[in-house]
Amino acid sequence: MTKEMTSRERLLAVIEHKEPDKVPIAPRIWAWFLEYYGDCSWKTYLKAKEEFDFDPIIRISSGVKDYIRAGIIDDNCSQLENVSLEQKIEDKGDFIIVRKMFITPAGILTDEKIVPKPGKKEYGIHPDPEIREPLLKSPDDLPKIKFLLPDPDKIDYSHIKEIIETVGEEALVEVRPTPGSDALTIDAMGVEAALINSIQNKKFLEDTFEIFHQYNLKVTKRCLEAGAEVIFDSGFNMSLSVGWSPKIWKELFYPKVKEMCELTHSYGAYYHFYDDGKIMEVLPELAEIGVDILATCTPPPIGDFDLKVAKEKFGDKVCFKGGIDIVEMKTTTPERIKEKVAEVIKIGAPGGGFILSTSDSIRDGTPIENVKVFFTAGREYGKYSV
C-alpha cells in the first residue's frame, strides 16, 4: 500500500494526475456548514475535517469587496473612492427591497434588488438577491460602473499567505479574486438583458465583459503576487445552461478564460474553473486552455457531464471535481448515495485526476445520515493500492 498522505499531498497528487493513497474527498458544502455549524469559514472546514474525515479545498476571498452584487451595503462603500451612496431599505416581511443610488464622478447609477431573508424554506439559508432594476442600463453607464470596483492596488492581501501557512498540510487553499468577470457582468446587467444584448447590442455586452475581465485579471495578479497557489474562477454565469450558445461561449468567453488560466500558470499556480451547468460541448476548449481543476461536473438531469467520456478523452489533462448530484444528496437514501459514490470512484479514480465532490454545495436541509455516508463511502471505496 502507498504511504498515508496528508490532505494537501493527496489533492496535489491528483491535480498532477498521479495516484495518491486515497481518492481525495472535497465537496462543496458551505451551505450545509452554515446550517450545521452556523459558520462556513476556513476554520470551520478544519473543524469539520476532524468530524467527517475529508480533504478540504478551502476557498478564501481576496479581500476585495463586491458592491455590484450586494443586496444591502453596510460599510458605506469603504473601499471605493469618490463615491457616495444613498440607500433605501423597505422591509416586506419575508424579504427586503433595497434601492440604491451610487453617485460617482462620472454620474449616477441606480439599482433595485429584492433581498430574501435567510432561513425561509423557499429561500434557503443563504439566498441570493434578485435584480429588479439593474445597475447597467445602457453603454452610457459603463464609465460609471468602473468607480464601483475597488482599486486592487489598495487592498491588503497579506491574509492569503497567512491562511495558507496556518492551514498547512490539512487542506488546499484556493483564492477567489472576484465573483468572476461573468458574474459581475450578469449582476450589473441582469441575465435577461445580457442574453438579449448578445443579439441586439453585442458591443455593449462585450465592452461590459471586457471591463470586468480586465479587473478580474488585475485582482488575480495581486493575489498571485501575495502567494495564492490555486485560483478559483467562477464561470457559472457563462455556462451554456444560462442560455448562451456554444458559438457565443467560444467567441466571447473562451479568450477570457484562456487569459485567466495563462496568468495563473505564469505564477506556477493552479487554475480551478467552476461551471455547475452543462459543460460537455465546451470541454475540449477547457482542456485545450489548460484548466487544472474543473468543477462541478454536474451529471444529468441538471447538467450533462459524462464522467466516463470525460475521463477517456481528457483524463490526462484535466482533474475533474464532482460526481454526486446535490438534489440526490438531499432527497435519496444513504444506500443510494453509497452506490453512487462507489460508481463514480470506479470511473474517475484510475490514474488520478479525480476529486470526489458534489454538483454544488450540499444544501441546508440535507439529512446528516446522507452527508456522513458520502464521506464514509468515499473512504471505503477510494483506496488506491500498488
Number of C-alpha atoms within 10 A of each C-alpha: 8 12 9 11 14 16 24 19 19 25 29 17 20 25 23 18 21 18 22 25 20 24 29 30 27 23 25 24 20 24 21 22 20 17 18 14 12 11 15 18 15 19 14 16 23 18 12 17 16 9 10 14 16 24 27 24 22 23 19 19 17 24 19 20 21 16 18 21 22 15 23 19 16 9 9 12 18 12 18 16 14 10 18 16 16 11 18 12 15 12 11 12 8 12 16 18 20 22 19 21 16 21 18 20 13 15 14 16 20 17 20 21 22 20 22 23 19 15 14 13 9 9 14 17 19 17 14 17 21 17 21 14 17 21 25 23 17 11 14 12 16 18 13 20 22 16 19 21 18 20 16 21 10 9 15 14 21 13 15 22 16 13 15 20 11 10 17 14 16 19 24 22 25 24 23 23 28 24 22 22 27 24 22 23 27 25 22 23 23 20 18 11 17 22 19 12 16 16 11 12 15 15 13 19 23 16 14 25 21 17 17 22 23 15 21 23 20 15 23 25 19 18 27 23 12 17 18 26 23 24 26 26 25 23 20 19 23 24 22 21 17 14 13 16 15 16 11 15 15 14 11 18 20 18 13 20 23 17 15 23 23 18 17 24 19 12 14 13 19 24 24 24 22 20 23 27 27 23 24 18 13 16 18 13 15 23 19 12 18 17 24 23 27 24 25 29 29 27 21 12 10 15 20 17 23 15 21 13 12 18 21 11 14 17 22 17 20 26 26 29 28 28 28 25 24 21 15 15 21 19 13 14 14 20 12 14 22 19 13 18 24 18 14 20 20 13 15 25 27 17 16 25 28 33 27 25 29 27 25 24 17 24 22 21 15 19 16 14 10 20 18 15 20 28 21 17 19 25 18 15 19 22 17 16 11 6
